[in-house]
Structure formats: structure tokens, C-alpha cells
């Protein structure tokens, strides 16, 4: 069923500027609603990661915004860095910024989803019209890329549609709009300047039932680690490489 322009509501209510919210609204609702109804829509947007690539050896990690980070978009943000695909670009998903819009509101024309009260998440300021889904699964879902442990991600229309329609998916799936993105050198410079704290990624953090508390808890943990810091530690371990290994 095709949505009329007057029925389209902004789906990026994430505290950004009105201009950014308008950018996300129209294309996202039209494309995703059609995918949920027909499961045949193919996204023309560039893939966040290469699904054909085998898992590279890497340490999964989070970027945690320092309390004094100057960029308002990333204040109190926690970002899961995705497996590398198109170096020198680095991509990640903000995991702790649920919007005020529910899946049911976003897909009110889909009988399978229109009653869902699960919140849609702000994934980052880049390509807000590009949806992706994070899933926890015992085995790899179709058209999904392994992130780490039992967490998979997909921006494939059919995979997103099937995951959202599956009963009980509200506990092990989350829909994100947009992503964060840097060049390798840019992100390395931001880390060395102190904009970001590096934290090892854990499934219970990525899928926390209380996303609003994630940032504060990770910052607190980083402060405790600073107390235990010893003179032999160096910044050399933070050098970004194709495997994005930040040390032990």
C-alpha cells in the first residue's frame, strides 16, 4: 500500500535539527513500509558493510563519547564499531539513542508490525534514510553480517522485514536509522585528542534493557581504569588498523 504525502511523519525524532529530521522522514517511511508489506523492495543505498566478506580477526569495541565532546550530535553517545569493509572509511552504529517513535507508528500500514511499541533507534547522522537491524541469534540469519559473539546485523530489505515480523523479535532485534562514519585518520585523531573512550563491546551492553544508563556506566568504568593505569601503558595500542585491534 502506498503512503500519501500527508500521512508521512518524521521518523528521526532524535533531538537533531529540524532540517535533519525532515531529511530522514519521507524516504525512510516509504521504503521500509513497502518492504514490510511486500518483502520485495531492494534498497539502492550503499551497504554499511560488505556481506560477502569473511569475518576478519578483530576485537569488537565501542566508542564512548567523553563528557566534554564538542559535537552535540555525539554527546553521551555509545557507538558500536562495525567490521571494516571500505577502508579508509570506518562505520559504527549509535546503540543508546532510542527515538520517541515506535515501530508501530513507523509501519502503521503493516498488519504484522503496526501494534509494536518497540522504539526505533537513531544510529547516527550519516544516511538517516538507510535502515539497519541488529539481531541476537544462535546462528547467522539470512543476508546478515556477523558483528561479534551472537550479534548479527543486516541492511537487506528482506532480512529486515522478516526479522521485524517474527513473533517475539522485540527482545532480540533493534531497528536503527543512519550510522556514524569517519576516515581511519579522522577517527584516530579524534581518539588521540580525547574525544572518545574505547570500551570492549559486550552483547549485554549492546542490547541493554536500559540504554539511557549505558553511557554513564561506561564512563564510570573508564574512570576506574584510569586510576589503575600504570606508566607502561601507551597510546600506541589505539592505532587503527584494518582489523581495528586496540590492544588486549
VENHU-V584464 format. One record per residue. N is the residue number from 0. PHI is phi in degrees with one decimal (999 if undefined). NEAR is the number of other C-alpha atoms within 8 Angstrom. Layout:
# VENHU-V584464
n:phi:near
N:PHI:NEAR
N:PHI:NEAR
This chain:
# VENHU-V584464
n:phi:near
0:999:5
1:-85.3:5
2:-81.7:7
3:-84.9:6
4:-54.1:6
5:-70.4:5
6:-92.1:6
7:-81.4:10
8:-113.8:8
9:-63.6:10
10:-103.5:11
11:-118.7:14
12:-85.6:10
13:-118.9:10
14:77.1:4
15:-85.7:8
16:-71.9:6
17:-61.6:6
18:-64.0:6
19:-68.5:9
20:-62.7:14
21:-65.4:10
22:-59.7:9
23:-77.6:13
24:-67.6:14
25:-64.4:12
26:-65.8:8
27:-61.0:13
28:-65.3:13
29:-62.5:10
30:-69.4:10
31:-72.3:11
32:-62.6:12
33:-63.3:12
34:-65.6:13
35:-69.6:12
36:-79.6:9
37:-107.4:7
38:58.4:11
39:-123.1:7
40:-74.3:10
41:-104.1:7
42:-74.6:7
43:-92.6:4
44:-68.1:5
45:-63.6:4
46:-68.0:6
47:-68.0:6
48:-147.2:10
49:-84.6:9
50:-72.2:7
51:-81.0:4
52:-73.7:6
53:-69.5:4
54:-61.9:6
55:-80.7:6
56:-67.3:5
57:-159.4:7
58:-97.4:9
59:-64.9:10
60:-145.2:10
61:-113.4:12
62:-99.3:12
63:-112.5:15
64:-63.8:14
65:-64.3:12
66:-55.4:6
67:-103.7:6
68:-59.8:11
69:-77.9:5
70:-75.6:6
71:-64.4:6
72:-63.8:6
73:-103.0:8
74:-62.1:12
75:59.7:10
76:-89.1:12
77:-122.4:13
78:-120.2:13
79:-85.5:14
80:-78.8:12
81:-87.7:10
82:-56.8:9
83:-66.4:12
84:-138.9:8
85:-125.9:8
86:-57.3:9
87:-90.7:7
88:-87.4:11
89:-122.2:14
90:-120.8:12
91:-151.3:12
92:-122.0:14
93:-70.1:14
94:-103.7:13
95:-121.7:12
96:-125.7:12
97:-66.5:10
98:-85.6:12
99:-94.7:8
100:-95.7:11
101:-94.7:12
102:-61.2:14
103:-62.1:12
104:-68.7:8
105:-70.4:11
106:-118.4:13
107:-69.4:10
108:-91.8:8
109:-100.2:10
110:-57.1:7
111:-75.9:6
112:-125.5:12
113:-64.4:13
114:-99.7:9
115:-77.7:8
116:-102.4:7
117:-65.3:8
118:-81.9:11
119:-83.9:14
120:-104.1:13
121:-81.7:15
122:-89.9:14
123:151.9:13
124:-80.0:9
125:-93.7:8
126:52.4:9
127:-64.5:15
128:-92.1:11
129:-103.1:10
130:-86.1:12
131:-148.5:13
132:-128.6:12
133:-98.0:12
134:-134.7:10
135:-104.2:9
136:-151.9:10
137:-71.2:5
138:-139.7:5
139:-65.3:9
140:-69.3:8
141:-61.9:5
142:55.3:8
143:-119.9:13
144:-107.4:11
145:-73.3:11
146:-94.1:11
147:-171.6:7
148:47.3:6
149:-103.0:11
150:-105.2:12
151:-126.7:15
152:-139.6:12
153:-146.2:12
154:-119.3:13
155:-82.3:11
156:-58.4:13
157:-64.7:11
158:-66.3:13
159:-61.6:12
160:-60.7:11
161:-63.4:10
162:-65.0:9
163:-71.3:10
164:-80.3:10
165:-68.4:7
166:-58.9:4
167:78.6:6
168:-71.8:10
169:-64.6:8
170:-89.9:5
171:-131.5:10
172:-138.3:12
173:-142.3:10
174:-99.2:11
175:-121.7:13
176:-113.6:16
177:87.2:16
178:-155.7:15
179:-100.7:13
180:-153.9:9
181:-141.5:9
182:-82.9:10
183:-57.3:11
184:-64.2:7
185:-63.0:8
186:-67.4:10
187:-59.0:11
188:-64.9:8
189:-66.4:10
190:-65.3:11
191:-66.2:8
192:-79.2:6
193:94.2:8
194:-70.0:11
195:-126.7:11
196:-103.9:12
197:-98.6:8
198:-135.9:10
199:-66.3:8
200:-78.8:10
201:-134.1:6
202:-55.7:9
203:-67.9:6
204:-81.5:8
205:-60.2:9
206:-108.9:8
207:-60.1:8
208:-76.2:4
209:-129.3:6
210:-59.7:12
211:-66.2:7
212:-93.8:7
213:-61.4:12
214:-59.9:14
215:-61.6:8
216:-67.4:8
217:-69.1:10
218:-64.6:11
219:-61.8:8
220:-63.0:8
221:-65.9:10
222:-65.7:8
223:-65.5:8
224:-66.4:8
225:-62.4:7
226:-65.0:6
227:-88.7:6
228:-62.5:7
229:-121.9:5
230:-60.4:5
231:-77.2:4
232:-72.1:6
233:-134.6:6
234:-82.2:7
235:-60.0:5
236:-67.9:8
237:-88.8:10
238:-65.8:10
239:-69.7:10
240:-129.4:6
241:-54.5:6
242:-89.3:11
243:53.1:10
244:-90.4:11
245:-107.9:9
246:94.0:5
247:-77.8:2
